[in-house]
Amino acid sequence: MSNETGVVTDMTMHQAIRAQVLEVLEKSDMTEEQKQQILVSLSCPCCGGVGVSLTIPLDNSKPVF
């Protein structure tokens, strides 16, 4: 029997990160410029992708990786 704990999901790491970032940005009272600055500064914890390679549209359209 394993004592491991964790979250089981059908989302990829990229999808989970995108969902979390979008949720935080949607709930914030930041300006669009502030949100864009955050998105540009992001780096993906699983692949190291950064602002240019990790694009998250604020209009809920499909992300570009």
PDBQT receptor file of N, H, CA, C and O in Angstrom, charges set to zero:
ATOM      1  N   MET A   1       0.840  -1.172   0.000  1.00  0.00    +0.000 N 
ATOM      2  CA  MET A   1       0.000   0.000   0.000  1.00  0.00    +0.000 C 
ATOM      3  C   MET A   1       0.891   1.242   0.000  1.00  0.00    +0.000 C 
ATOM      4  O   MET A   1       1.884   1.313   0.723  1.00  0.00    +0.000 OA
ATOM      5  N   SER A   2       0.521   2.198  -0.809  1.00  0.00    +0.000 N 
ATOM      6  H   SER A   2      -0.287   2.140  -1.397  1.00  0.00    +0.000 HD
ATOM      7  CA  SER A   2       1.320   3.407  -0.959  1.00  0.00    +0.000 C 
ATOM      8  C   SER A   2       0.796   4.522  -0.065  1.00  0.00    +0.000 C 
ATOM      9  O   SER A   2      -0.413   4.672   0.110  1.00  0.00    +0.000 OA
ATOM     10  N   ASN A   3       1.695   5.289   0.490  1.00  0.00    +0.000 N 
ATOM     11  H   ASN A   3       2.677   5.168   0.347  1.00  0.00    +0.000 HD
ATOM     12  CA  ASN A   3       1.318   6.446   1.301  1.00  0.00    +0.000 C 
ATOM     13  C   ASN A   3       1.402   7.741   0.509  1.00  0.00    +0.000 C 
ATOM     14  O   ASN A   3       1.360   8.828   1.085  1.00  0.00    +0.000 OA
ATOM     15  N   GLU A   4       1.519   7.628  -0.810  1.00  0.00    +0.000 N 
ATOM     16  H   GLU A   4       1.553   6.745  -1.278  1.00  0.00    +0.000 HD
ATOM     17  CA  GLU A   4       1.628   8.813  -1.650  1.00  0.00    +0.000 C 
ATOM     18  C   GLU A   4       0.310   9.573  -1.677  1.00  0.00    +0.000 C 
ATOM     19  O   GLU A   4      -0.770   8.983  -1.646  1.00  0.00    +0.000 OA
ATOM     20  N   THR A   5       0.421  10.873  -1.735  1.00  0.00    +0.000 N 
ATOM     21  H   THR A   5       1.298  11.353  -1.760  1.00  0.00    +0.000 HD
ATOM     22  CA  THR A   5      -0.758  11.715  -1.906  1.00  0.00    +0.000 C 
ATOM     23  C   THR A   5      -0.541  12.571  -3.133  1.00  0.00    +0.000 C 
ATOM     24  O   THR A   5       0.596  12.800  -3.544  1.00  0.00    +0.000 OA
ATOM     25  N   GLY A   6      -1.601  13.034  -3.706  1.00  0.00    +0.000 N 
ATOM     26  H   GLY A   6      -2.525  12.848  -3.372  1.00  0.00    +0.000 HD
ATOM     27  CA  GLY A   6      -1.495  13.880  -4.886  1.00  0.00    +0.000 C 
ATOM     28  C   GLY A   6      -2.856  14.115  -5.481  1.00  0.00    +0.000 C 
ATOM     29  O   GLY A   6      -3.877  13.644  -4.980  1.00  0.00    +0.000 OA
ATOM     30  N   VAL A   7      -2.841  14.853  -6.556  1.00  0.00    +0.000 N 
ATOM     31  H   VAL A   7      -2.011  15.236  -6.964  1.00  0.00    +0.000 HD
ATOM     32  CA  VAL A   7      -4.072  15.173  -7.255  1.00  0.00    +0.000 C 
ATOM     33  C   VAL A   7      -4.080  14.413  -8.564  1.00  0.00    +0.000 C 
ATOM     34  O   VAL A   7      -3.102  14.438  -9.311  1.00  0.00    +0.000 OA
ATOM     35  N   VAL A   8      -5.175  13.743  -8.842  1.00  0.00    +0.000 N 
ATOM     36  H   VAL A   8      -5.969  13.723  -8.235  1.00  0.00    +0.000 HD
ATOM     37  CA  VAL A   8      -5.330  13.029 -10.094  1.00  0.00    +0.000 C 
ATOM     38  C   VAL A   8      -6.236  13.866 -10.981  1.00  0.00    +0.000 C 
ATOM     39  O   VAL A   8      -7.329  14.261 -10.575  1.00  0.00    +0.000 OA
ATOM     40  N   THR A   9      -5.774  14.131 -12.190  1.00  0.00    +0.000 N 
ATOM     41  H   THR A   9      -4.886  13.810 -12.520  1.00  0.00    +0.000 HD
ATOM     42  CA  THR A   9      -6.544  14.953 -13.113  1.00  0.00    +0.000 C 
ATOM     43  C   THR A   9      -6.336  14.450 -14.530  1.00  0.00    +0.000 C 
ATOM     44  O   THR A   9      -5.352  13.770 -14.819  1.00  0.00    +0.000 OA
ATOM     45  N   ASP A  10      -7.261  14.785 -15.404  1.00  0.00    +0.000 N 
ATOM     46  H   ASP A  10      -8.061  15.338 -15.169  1.00  0.00    +0.000 HD
ATOM     47  CA  ASP A  10      -7.105  14.402 -16.798  1.00  0.00    +0.000 C 
ATOM     48  C   ASP A  10      -6.489  15.537 -17.617  1.00  0.00    +0.000 C 
ATOM     49  O   ASP A  10      -6.385  15.436 -18.839  1.00  0.00    +0.000 OA
ATOM     50  N   MET A  11      -6.080  16.615 -16.946  1.00  0.00    +0.000 N 
ATOM     51  H   MET A  11      -6.164  16.697 -15.952  1.00  0.00    +0.000 HD
ATOM     52  CA  MET A  11      -5.446  17.733 -17.638  1.00  0.00    +0.000 C 
ATOM     53  C   MET A  11      -3.938  17.521 -17.708  1.00  0.00    +0.000 C 
ATOM     54  O   MET A  11      -3.342  16.924 -16.812  1.00  0.00    +0.000 OA
ATOM     55  N   THR A  12      -3.327  18.019 -18.787  1.00  0.00    +0.000 N 
ATOM     56  H   THR A  12      -3.811  18.504 -19.516  1.00  0.00    +0.000 HD
ATOM     57  CA  THR A  12      -1.875  18.018 -18.852  1.00  0.00    +0.000 C 
ATOM     58  C   THR A  12      -1.360  19.099 -17.917  1.00  0.00    +0.000 C 
ATOM     59  O   THR A  12      -2.132  19.934 -17.445  1.00  0.00    +0.000 OA
ATOM     60  N   MET A  13      -0.072  19.090 -17.649  1.00  0.00    +0.000 N 
ATOM     61  H   MET A  13       0.555  18.412 -18.032  1.00  0.00    +0.000 HD
ATOM     62  CA  MET A  13       0.527  20.111 -16.791  1.00  0.00    +0.000 C 
ATOM     63  C   MET A  13       0.273  21.500 -17.378  1.00  0.00    +0.000 C 
ATOM     64  O   MET A  13      -0.068  22.432 -16.651  1.00  0.00    +0.000 OA
ATOM     65  N   HIS A  14       0.439  21.633 -18.686  1.00  0.00    +0.000 N 
ATOM     66  H   HIS A  14       0.716  20.876 -19.277  1.00  0.00    +0.000 HD
ATOM     67  CA  HIS A  14       0.220  22.929 -19.329  1.00  0.00    +0.000 C 
ATOM     68  C   HIS A  14      -1.225  23.398 -19.167  1.00  0.00    +0.000 C 
ATOM     69  O   HIS A  14      -1.467  24.576 -18.903  1.00  0.00    +0.000 OA
ATOM     70  N   GLN A  15      -2.179  22.492 -19.324  1.00  0.00    +0.000 N 
ATOM     71  H   GLN A  15      -1.983  21.536 -19.539  1.00  0.00    +0.000 HD
ATOM     72  CA  GLN A  15      -3.589  22.856 -19.166  1.00  0.00    +0.000 C 
ATOM     73  C   GLN A  15      -3.888  23.271 -17.731  1.00  0.00    +0.000 C 
ATOM     74  O   GLN A  15      -4.639  24.219 -17.501  1.00  0.00    +0.000 OA
ATOM     75  N   ALA A  16      -3.306  22.570 -16.772  1.00  0.00    +0.000 N 
ATOM     76  H   ALA A  16      -2.696  21.800 -16.958  1.00  0.00    +0.000 HD
ATOM     77  CA  ALA A  16      -3.530  22.902 -15.363  1.00  0.00    +0.000 C 
ATOM     78  C   ALA A  16      -2.944  24.271 -15.026  1.00  0.00    +0.000 C 
ATOM     79  O   ALA A  16      -3.573  25.065 -14.326  1.00  0.00    +0.000 OA
ATOM     80  N   ILE A  17      -1.745  24.543 -15.523  1.00  0.00    +0.000 N 
ATOM     81  H   ILE A  17      -1.234  23.898 -16.091  1.00  0.00    +0.000 HD
ATOM     82  CA  ILE A  17      -1.120  25.848 -15.283  1.00  0.00    +0.000 C 
ATOM     83  C   ILE A  17      -1.958  26.946 -15.911  1.00  0.00    +0.000 C 
ATOM     84  O   ILE A  17      -2.214  27.974 -15.285  1.00  0.00    +0.000 OA
ATOM     85  N   ARG A  18      -2.385  26.731 -17.147  1.00  0.00    +0.000 N 
ATOM     86  H   ARG A  18      -2.177  25.896 -17.657  1.00  0.00    +0.000 HD
ATOM     87  CA  ARG A  18      -3.201  27.726 -17.854  1.00  0.00    +0.000 C 
ATOM     88  C   ARG A  18      -4.469  28.017 -17.066  1.00  0.00    +0.000 C 
ATOM     89  O   ARG A  18      -4.841  29.176 -16.884  1.00  0.00    +0.000 OA
ATOM     90  N   ALA A  19      -5.135  26.963 -16.597  1.00  0.00    +0.000 N 
ATOM     91  H   ALA A  19      -4.833  26.021 -16.745  1.00  0.00    +0.000 HD
ATOM     92  CA  ALA A  19      -6.385  27.139 -15.847  1.00  0.00    +0.000 C 
ATOM     93  C   ALA A  19      -6.148  27.930 -14.561  1.00  0.00    +0.000 C 
ATOM     94  O   ALA A  19      -6.937  28.811 -14.218  1.00  0.00    +0.000 OA
ATOM     95  N   GLN A  20      -5.072  27.621 -13.858  1.00  0.00    +0.000 N 
ATOM     96  H   GLN A  20      -4.432  26.906 -14.137  1.00  0.00    +0.000 HD
ATOM     97  CA  GLN A  20      -4.776  28.330 -12.609  1.00  0.00    +0.000 C 
ATOM     98  C   GLN A  20      -4.440  29.796 -12.860  1.00  0.00    +0.000 C 
ATOM     99  O   GLN A  20      -4.909  30.677 -12.140  1.00  0.00    +0.000 OA
ATOM    100  N   VAL A  21      -3.630  30.052 -13.879  1.00  0.00    +0.000 N 
ATOM    101  H   VAL A  21      -3.249  29.335 -14.463  1.00  0.00    +0.000 HD
ATOM    102  CA  VAL A  21      -3.253  31.435 -14.187  1.00  0.00    +0.000 C 
ATOM    103  C   VAL A  21      -4.476  32.237 -14.605  1.00  0.00    +0.000 C 
ATOM    104  O   VAL A  21      -4.672  33.361 -14.143  1.00  0.00    +0.000 OA
ATOM    105  N   LEU A  22      -5.302  31.661 -15.479  1.00  0.00    +0.000 N 
ATOM    106  H   LEU A  22      -5.143  30.748 -15.854  1.00  0.00    +0.000 HD
ATOM    107  CA  LEU A  22      -6.504  32.369 -15.919  1.00  0.00    +0.000 C 
ATOM    108  C   LEU A  22      -7.436  32.672 -14.753  1.00  0.00    +0.000 C 
ATOM    109  O   LEU A  22      -8.013  33.757 -14.684  1.00  0.00    +0.000 OA
ATOM    110  N   GLU A  23      -7.585  31.727 -13.845  1.00  0.00    +0.000 N 
ATOM    111  H   GLU A  23      -7.116  30.845 -13.902  1.00  0.00    +0.000 HD
ATOM    112  CA  GLU A  23      -8.454  31.934 -12.686  1.00  0.00    +0.000 C 
ATOM    113  C   GLU A  23      -7.951  33.092 -11.823  1.00  0.00    +0.000 C 
ATOM    114  O   GLU A  23      -8.728  33.949 -11.402  1.00  0.00    +0.000 OA
ATOM    115  N   VAL A  24      -6.656  33.104 -11.569  1.00  0.00    +0.000 N 
ATOM    116  H   VAL A  24      -6.025  32.408 -11.912  1.00  0.00    +0.000 HD
ATOM    117  CA  VAL A  24      -6.079  34.181 -10.752  1.00  0.00    +0.000 C 
ATOM    118  C   VAL A  24      -6.237  35.529 -11.446  1.00  0.00    +0.000 C 
ATOM    119  O   VAL A  24      -6.616  36.513 -10.811  1.00  0.00    +0.000 OA
ATOM    120  N   LEU A  25      -5.952  35.579 -12.741  1.00  0.00    +0.000 N 
ATOM    121  H   LEU A  25      -5.644  34.779 -13.257  1.00  0.00    +0.000 HD
ATOM    122  CA  LEU A  25      -6.053  36.847 -13.465  1.00  0.00    +0.000 C 
ATOM    123  C   LEU A  25      -7.495  37.334 -13.562  1.00  0.00    +0.000 C 
ATOM    124  O   LEU A  25      -7.754  38.533 -13.450  1.00  0.00    +0.000 OA
ATOM    125  N   GLU A  26      -8.433  36.415 -13.770  1.00  0.00    +0.000 N 
ATOM    126  H   GLU A  26      -8.222  35.442 -13.861  1.00  0.00    +0.000 HD
ATOM    127  CA  GLU A  26      -9.841  36.807 -13.866  1.00  0.00    +0.000 C 
ATOM    128  C   GLU A  26     -10.359  37.371 -12.550  1.00  0.00    +0.000 C 
ATOM    129  O   GLU A  26     -11.192  38.277 -12.554  1.00  0.00    +0.000 OA
ATOM    130  N   LYS A  27      -9.878  36.849 -11.428  1.00  0.00    +0.000 N 
ATOM    131  H   LYS A  27      -9.201  36.114 -11.426  1.00  0.00    +0.000 HD
ATOM    132  CA  LYS A  27     -10.348  37.293 -10.114  1.00  0.00    +0.000 C 
ATOM    133  C   LYS A  27      -9.634  38.558  -9.632  1.00  0.00    +0.000 C 
ATOM    134  O   LYS A  27     -10.045  39.167  -8.644  1.00  0.00    +0.000 OA
ATOM    135  N   SER A  28      -8.579  38.946 -10.323  1.00  0.00    +0.000 N 
ATOM    136  H   SER A  28      -8.246  38.452 -11.126  1.00  0.00    +0.000 HD
ATOM    137  CA  SER A  28      -7.783  40.092  -9.871  1.00  0.00    +0.000 C 
ATOM    138  C   SER A  28      -8.414  41.409 -10.313  1.00  0.00    +0.000 C 
ATOM    139  O   SER A  28      -9.269  41.447 -11.197  1.00  0.00    +0.000 OA
ATOM    140  N   ASP A  29      -7.971  42.473  -9.680  1.00  0.00    +0.000 N 
ATOM    141  H   ASP A  29      -7.275  42.442  -8.961  1.00  0.00    +0.000 HD
ATOM    142  CA  ASP A  29      -8.423  43.804 -10.080  1.00  0.00    +0.000 C 
ATOM    143  C   ASP A  29      -7.305  44.555 -10.801  1.00  0.00    +0.000 C 
ATOM    144  O   ASP A  29      -7.270  45.786 -10.796  1.00  0.00    +0.000 OA
ATOM    145  N   MET A  30      -6.400  43.809 -11.415  1.00  0.00    +0.000 N 
ATOM    146  H   MET A  30      -6.429  42.810 -11.419  1.00  0.00    +0.000 HD
ATOM    147  CA  MET A  30      -5.287  44.403 -12.144  1.00  0.00    +0.000 C 
ATOM    148  C   MET A  30      -5.746  44.946 -13.491  1.00  0.00    +0.000 C 
ATOM    149  O   MET A  30      -6.762  44.522 -14.043  1.00  0.00    +0.000 OA
ATOM    150  N   THR A  31      -4.972  45.895 -14.003  1.00  0.00    +0.000 N 
ATOM    151  H   THR A  31      -4.147  46.240 -13.555  1.00  0.00    +0.000 HD
ATOM    152  CA  THR A  31      -5.238  46.418 -15.339  1.00  0.00    +0.000 C 
ATOM    153  C   THR A  31      -4.774  45.391 -16.368  1.00  0.00    +0.000 C 
ATOM    154  O   THR A  31      -4.038  44.461 -16.039  1.00  0.00    +0.000 OA
ATOM    155  N   GLU A  32      -5.209  45.565 -17.609  1.00  0.00    +0.000 N 
ATOM    156  H   GLU A  32      -5.807  46.321 -17.876  1.00  0.00    +0.000 HD
ATOM    157  CA  GLU A  32      -4.771  44.662 -18.675  1.00  0.00    +0.000 C 
ATOM    158  C   GLU A  32      -3.252  44.713 -18.837  1.00  0.00    +0.000 C 
ATOM    159  O   GLU A  32      -2.621  43.688 -19.096  1.00  0.00    +0.000 OA
ATOM    160  N   GLU A  33      -2.671  45.887 -18.688  1.00  0.00    +0.000 N 
ATOM    161  H   GLU A  33      -3.184  46.719 -18.477  1.00  0.00    +0.000 HD
ATOM    162  CA  GLU A  33      -1.218  46.023 -18.813  1.00  0.00    +0.000 C 
ATOM    163  C   GLU A  33      -0.506  45.228 -17.723  1.00  0.00    +0.000 C 
ATOM    164  O   GLU A  33       0.499  44.571 -17.996  1.00  0.00    +0.000 OA
ATOM    165  N   GLN A  34      -1.010  45.278 -16.500  1.00  0.00    +0.000 N 
ATOM    166  H   GLN A  34      -1.827  45.812 -16.278  1.00  0.00    +0.000 HD
ATOM    167  CA  GLN A  34      -0.408  44.513 -15.406  1.00  0.00    +0.000 C 
ATOM    168  C   GLN A  34      -0.533  43.015 -15.660  1.00  0.00    +0.000 C 
ATOM    169  O   GLN A  34       0.401  42.258 -15.399  1.00  0.00    +0.000 OA
ATOM    170  N   LYS A  35      -1.681  42.592 -16.166  1.00  0.00    +0.000 N 
ATOM    171  H   LYS A  35      -2.440  43.207 -16.379  1.00  0.00    +0.000 HD
ATOM    172  CA  LYS A  35      -1.875  41.173 -16.479  1.00  0.00    +0.000 C 
ATOM    173  C   LYS A  35      -0.899  40.726 -17.559  1.00  0.00    +0.000 C 
ATOM    174  O   LYS A  35      -0.318  39.644 -17.466  1.00  0.00    +0.000 OA
ATOM    175  N   GLN A  36      -0.719  41.553 -18.579  1.00  0.00    +0.000 N 
ATOM    176  H   GLN A  36      -1.191  42.431 -18.655  1.00  0.00    +0.000 HD
ATOM    177  CA  GLN A  36       0.209  41.207 -19.656  1.00  0.00    +0.000 C 
ATOM    178  C   GLN A  36       1.641  41.118 -19.134  1.00  0.00    +0.000 C 
ATOM    179  O   GLN A  36       2.403  40.255 -19.571  1.00  0.00    +0.000 OA
ATOM    180  N   GLN A  37       2.012  41.995 -18.209  1.00  0.00    +0.000 N 
ATOM    181  H   GLN A  37       1.393  42.695 -17.855  1.00  0.00    +0.000 HD
ATOM    182  CA  GLN A  37       3.357  41.943 -17.629  1.00  0.00    +0.000 C 
ATOM    183  C   GLN A  37       3.572  40.625 -16.886  1.00  0.00    +0.000 C 
ATOM    184  O   GLN A  37       4.654  40.041 -16.955  1.00  0.00    +0.000 OA
ATOM    185  N   ILE A  38       2.560  40.165 -16.189  1.00  0.00    +0.000 N 
ATOM    186  H   ILE A  38       1.682  40.640 -16.133  1.00  0.00    +0.000 HD
ATOM    187  CA  ILE A  38       2.654  38.881 -15.486  1.00  0.00    +0.000 C 
ATOM    188  C   ILE A  38       2.798  37.746 -16.482  1.00  0.00    +0.000 C 
ATOM    189  O   ILE A  38       3.636  36.863 -16.302  1.00  0.00    +0.000 OA
ATOM    190  N   LEU A  39       1.985  37.762 -17.534  1.00  0.00    +0.000 N 
ATOM    191  H   LEU A  39       1.304  38.479 -17.680  1.00  0.00    +0.000 HD
ATOM    192  CA  LEU A  39       2.045  36.697 -18.532  1.00  0.00    +0.000 C 
ATOM    193  C   LEU A  39       3.408  36.648 -19.218  1.00  0.00    +0.000 C 
ATOM    194  O   LEU A  39       3.927  35.563 -19.481  1.00  0.00    +0.000 OA
ATOM    195  N   VAL A  40       3.984  37.796 -19.506  1.00  0.00    +0.000 N 
ATOM    196  H   VAL A  40       3.561  38.677 -19.292  1.00  0.00    +0.000 HD
ATOM    197  CA  VAL A  40       5.298  37.843 -20.139  1.00  0.00    +0.000 C 
ATOM    198  C   VAL A  40       6.370  37.294 -19.201  1.00  0.00    +0.000 C 
ATOM    199  O   VAL A  40       7.345  36.697 -19.656  1.00  0.00    +0.000 OA
ATOM    200  N   SER A  41       6.196  37.492 -17.906  1.00  0.00    +0.000 N 
ATOM    201  H   SER A  41       5.404  37.977 -17.537  1.00  0.00    +0.000 HD
ATOM    202  CA  SER A  41       7.193  37.069 -16.917  1.00  0.00    +0.000 C 
ATOM    203  C   SER A  41       7.064  35.608 -16.504  1.00  0.00    +0.000 C 
ATOM    204  O   SER A  41       7.964  35.078 -15.853  1.00  0.00    +0.000 OA
ATOM    205  N   LEU A  42       5.980  34.952 -16.860  1.00  0.00    +0.000 N 
ATOM    206  H   LEU A  42       5.249  35.383 -17.389  1.00  0.00    +0.000 HD
ATOM    207  CA  LEU A  42       5.753  33.564 -16.448  1.00  0.00    +0.000 C 
ATOM    208  C   LEU A  42       6.776  32.613 -17.047  1.00  0.00    +0.000 C 
ATOM    209  O   LEU A  42       7.295  32.836 -18.141  1.00  0.00    +0.000 OA
ATOM    210  N   SER A  43       7.052  31.561 -16.314  1.00  0.00    +0.000 N 
ATOM    211  H   SER A  43       6.631  31.379 -15.425  1.00  0.00    +0.000 HD
ATOM    212  CA  SER A  43       7.800  30.441 -16.869  1.00  0.00    +0.000 C 
ATOM    213  C   SER A  43       7.105  29.159 -16.430  1.00  0.00    +0.000 C 
ATOM    214  O   SER A  43       6.631  29.047 -15.299  1.00  0.00    +0.000 OA
ATOM    215  N   CYS A  44       7.053  28.212 -17.328  1.00  0.00    +0.000 N 
ATOM    216  H   CYS A  44       7.438  28.303 -18.247  1.00  0.00    +0.000 HD
ATOM    217  CA  CYS A  44       6.376  26.944 -17.066  1.00  0.00    +0.000 C 
ATOM    218  C   CYS A  44       7.262  26.070 -16.180  1.00  0.00    +0.000 C 
ATOM    219  O   CYS A  44       8.425  25.843 -16.513  1.00  0.00    +0.000 OA
ATOM    220  N   PRO A  45       6.734  25.576 -15.059  1.00  0.00    +0.000 N 
ATOM    221  CA  PRO A  45       7.548  24.754 -14.162  1.00  0.00    +0.000 C 
ATOM    222  C   PRO A  45       7.917  23.387 -14.737  1.00  0.00    +0.000 C 
ATOM    223  O   PRO A  45       8.883  22.774 -14.282  1.00  0.00    +0.000 OA
ATOM    224  N   CYS A  46       7.168  22.897 -15.726  1.00  0.00    +0.000 N 
ATOM    225  H   CYS A  46       6.383  23.395 -16.095  1.00  0.00    +0.000 HD
ATOM    226  CA  CYS A  46       7.492  21.560 -16.225  1.00  0.00    +0.000 C 
ATOM    227  C   CYS A  46       8.435  21.579 -17.423  1.00  0.00    +0.000 C 
ATOM    228  O   CYS A  46       9.219  20.645 -17.595  1.00  0.00    +0.000 OA
ATOM    229  N   CYS A  47       8.380  22.622 -18.258  1.00  0.00    +0.000 N 
ATOM    230  H   CYS A  47       7.744  23.380 -18.118  1.00  0.00    +0.000 HD
ATOM    231  CA  CYS A  47       9.233  22.619 -19.447  1.00  0.00    +0.000 C 
ATOM    232  C   CYS A  47      10.157  23.824 -19.524  1.00  0.00    +0.000 C 
ATOM    233  O   CYS A  47      11.043  23.873 -20.377  1.00  0.00    +0.000 OA
ATOM    234  N   GLY A  48       9.959  24.796 -18.640  1.00  0.00    +0.000 N 
ATOM    235  H   GLY A  48       9.239  24.756 -17.947  1.00  0.00    +0.000 HD
ATOM    236  CA  GLY A  48      10.802  25.978 -18.653  1.00  0.00    +0.000 C 
ATOM    237  C   GLY A  48      10.410  27.010 -19.688  1.00  0.00    +0.000 C 
ATOM    238  O   GLY A  48      11.090  28.024 -19.842  1.00  0.00    +0.000 OA
ATOM    239  N   GLY A  49       9.304  26.761 -20.411  1.00  0.00    +0.000 N 
ATOM    240  H   GLY A  49       8.751  25.937 -20.286  1.00  0.00    +0.000 HD
ATOM    241  CA  GLY A  49       8.829  27.730 -21.396  1.00  0.00    +0.000 C 
ATOM    242  C   GLY A  49       8.581  29.072 -20.736  1.00  0.00    +0.000 C 
ATOM    243  O   GLY A  49       8.097  29.140 -19.606  1.00  0.00    +0.000 OA
ATOM    244  N   VAL A  50       8.916  30.138 -21.447  1.00  0.00    +0.000 N 
ATOM    245  H   VAL A  50       9.310  30.083 -22.364  1.00  0.00    +0.000 HD
ATOM    246  CA  VAL A  50       8.744  31.479 -20.892  1.00  0.00    +0.000 C 
ATOM    247  C   VAL A  50       7.851  32.323 -21.793  1.00  0.00    +0.000 C 
ATOM    248  O   VAL A  50       7.409  31.872 -22.850  1.00  0.00    +0.000 OA
ATOM    249  N   GLY A  51       7.592  33.556 -21.357  1.00  0.00    +0.000 N 
ATOM    250  H   GLY A  51       7.951  33.922 -20.499  1.00  0.00    +0.000 HD
ATOM    251  CA  GLY A  51       6.689  34.489 -22.008  1.00  0.00    +0.000 C 
ATOM    252  C   GLY A  51       6.485  34.310 -23.494  1.00  0.00    +0.000 C 
ATOM    253  O   GLY A  51       5.343  34.256 -23.950  1.00  0.00    +0.000 OA
ATOM    254  N   VAL A  52       7.561  34.214 -24.271  1.00  0.00    +0.000 N 
ATOM    255  H   VAL A  52       8.489  34.258 -23.901  1.00  0.00    +0.000 HD
ATOM    256  CA  VAL A  52       7.428  34.111 -25.716  1.00  0.00    +0.000 C 
ATOM    257  C   VAL A  52       6.851  32.761 -26.129  1.00  0.00    +0.000 C 
ATOM    258  O   VAL A  52       6.056  32.698 -27.066  1.00  0.00    +0.000 OA
ATOM    259  N   SER A  53       7.234  31.681 -25.450  1.00  0.00    +0.000 N 
ATOM    260  H   SER A  53       7.880  31.732 -24.689  1.00  0.00    +0.000 HD
ATOM    261  CA  SER A  53       6.756  30.353 -25.835  1.00  0.00    +0.000 C 
ATOM    262  C   SER A  53       5.510  29.918 -25.072  1.00  0.00    +0.000 C 
ATOM    263  O   SER A  53       4.856  28.952 -25.463  1.00  0.00    +0.000 OA
ATOM    264  N   LEU A  54       5.174  30.612 -23.997  1.00  0.00    +0.000 N 
ATOM    265  H   LEU A  54       5.705  31.397 -23.680  1.00  0.00    +0.000 HD
ATOM    266  CA  LEU A  54       3.995  30.283 -23.196  1.00  0.00    +0.000 C 
ATOM    267  C   LEU A  54       3.031  31.455 -23.301  1.00  0.00    +0.000 C 
ATOM    268  O   LEU A  54       3.125  32.414 -22.535  1.00  0.00    +0.000 OA
ATOM    269  N   THR A  55       2.109  31.377 -24.248  1.00  0.00    +0.000 N 
ATOM    270  H   THR A  55       2.034  30.598 -24.871  1.00  0.00    +0.000 HD
ATOM    271  CA  THR A  55       1.177  32.469 -24.488  1.00  0.00    +0.000 C 
ATOM    272  C   THR A  55      -0.198  32.063 -24.003  1.00  0.00    +0.000 C 
ATOM    273  O   THR A  55      -0.723  31.031 -24.419  1.00  0.00    +0.000 OA
ATOM    274  N   ILE A  56      -0.785  32.859 -23.133  1.00  0.00    +0.000 N 
ATOM    275  H   ILE A  56      -0.358  33.698 -22.796  1.00  0.00    +0.000 HD
ATOM    276  CA  ILE A  56      -2.105  32.565 -22.594  1.00  0.00    +0.000 C 
ATOM    277  C   ILE A  56      -3.031  33.723 -22.938  1.00  0.00    +0.000 C 
ATOM    278  O   ILE A  56      -2.939  34.788 -22.327  1.00  0.00    +0.000 OA
ATOM    279  N   PRO A  57      -3.924  33.530 -23.911  1.00  0.00    +0.000 N 
ATOM    280  CA  PRO A  57      -4.847  34.604 -24.250  1.00  0.00    +0.000 C 
ATOM    281  C   PRO A  57      -5.823  34.858 -23.110  1.00  0.00    +0.000 C 
ATOM    282  O   PRO A  57      -6.276  33.920 -22.452  1.00  0.00    +0.000 OA
ATOM    283  N   LEU A  58      -6.144  36.114 -22.880  1.00  0.00    +0.000 N 
ATOM    284  H   LEU A  58      -5.777  36.875 -23.414  1.00  0.00    +0.000 HD
ATOM    285  CA  LEU A  58      -7.049  36.460 -21.793  1.00  0.00    +0.000 C 
ATOM    286  C   LEU A  58      -8.512  36.267 -22.166  1.00  0.00    +0.000 C 
ATOM    287  O   LEU A  58      -9.390  36.417 -21.316  1.00  0.00    +0.000 OA
ATOM    288  N   ASP A  59      -8.786  35.939 -23.422  1.00  0.00    +0.000 N 
ATOM    289  H   ASP A  59      -8.072  35.817 -24.113  1.00  0.00    +0.000 HD
ATOM    290  CA  ASP A  59     -10.172  35.796 -23.859  1.00  0.00    +0.000 C 
ATOM    291  C   ASP A  59     -10.652  34.346 -23.854  1.00  0.00    +0.000 C 
ATOM    292  O   ASP A  59     -11.646  34.022 -24.504  1.00  0.00    +0.000 OA
ATOM    293  N   ASN A  60      -9.947  33.463 -23.120  1.00  0.00    +0.000 N 
ATOM    294  H   ASN A  60      -9.140  33.726 -22.592  1.00  0.00    +0.000 HD
ATOM    295  CA  ASN A  60     -10.300  32.040 -22.983  1.00  0.00    +0.000 C 
ATOM    296  C   ASN A  60     -10.185  31.247 -24.277  1.00  0.00    +0.000 C 
ATOM    297  O   ASN A  60     -10.720  30.142 -24.360  1.00  0.00    +0.000 OA
ATOM    298  N   SER A  61      -9.501  31.777 -25.292  1.00  0.00    +0.000 N 
ATOM    299  H   SER A  61      -9.066  32.675 -25.224  1.00  0.00    +0.000 HD
ATOM    300  CA  SER A  61      -9.273  30.978 -26.482  1.00  0.00    +0.000 C 
ATOM    301  C   SER A  61      -8.137  29.999 -26.194  1.00  0.00    +0.000 C 
ATOM    302  O   SER A  61      -7.527  30.040 -25.125  1.00  0.00    +0.000 OA
ATOM    303  N   LYS A  62      -7.867  29.139 -27.134  1.00  0.00    +0.000 N 
ATOM    304  H   LYS A  62      -8.363  29.106 -28.001  1.00  0.00    +0.000 HD
ATOM    305  CA  LYS A  62      -6.883  28.081 -26.930  1.00  0.00    +0.000 C 
ATOM    306  C   LYS A  62      -5.480  28.660 -26.732  1.00  0.00    +0.000 C 
ATOM    307  O   LYS A  62      -5.068  29.545 -27.482  1.00  0.00    +0.000 OA
ATOM    308  N   PRO A  63      -4.735  28.165 -25.717  1.00  0.00    +0.000 N 
ATOM    309  CA  PRO A  63      -3.382  28.671 -25.487  1.00  0.00    +0.000 C 
ATOM    310  C   PRO A  63      -2.429  28.196 -26.576  1.00  0.00    +0.000 C 
ATOM    311  O   PRO A  63      -2.674  27.190 -27.241  1.00  0.00    +0.000 OA
ATOM    312  N   VAL A  64      -1.356  28.926 -26.743  1.00  0.00    +0.000 N 
ATOM    313  H   VAL A  64      -1.157  29.743 -26.203  1.00  0.00    +0.000 HD
ATOM    314  CA  VAL A  64      -0.326  28.571 -27.707  1.00  0.00    +0.000 C 
ATOM    315  C   VAL A  64       0.930  28.231 -26.934  1.00  0.00    +0.000 C 
ATOM    316  O   VAL A  64       1.398  29.030 -26.123  1.00  0.00    +0.000 OA
ATOM    317  N   PHE A  65       1.492  27.028 -27.183  1.00  0.00    +0.000 N 
ATOM    318  H   PHE A  65       1.113  26.379 -27.842  1.00  0.00    +0.000 HD
ATOM    319  CA  PHE A  65       2.715  26.619 -26.495  1.00  0.00    +0.000 C 
ATOM    320  C   PHE A  65       3.797  26.377 -27.503  1.00  0.00    +0.000 C 
ATOM    321  O   PHE A  65       4.916  26.021 -27.135  1.00  0.00    +0.000 OA
TER     322      PHE A  65
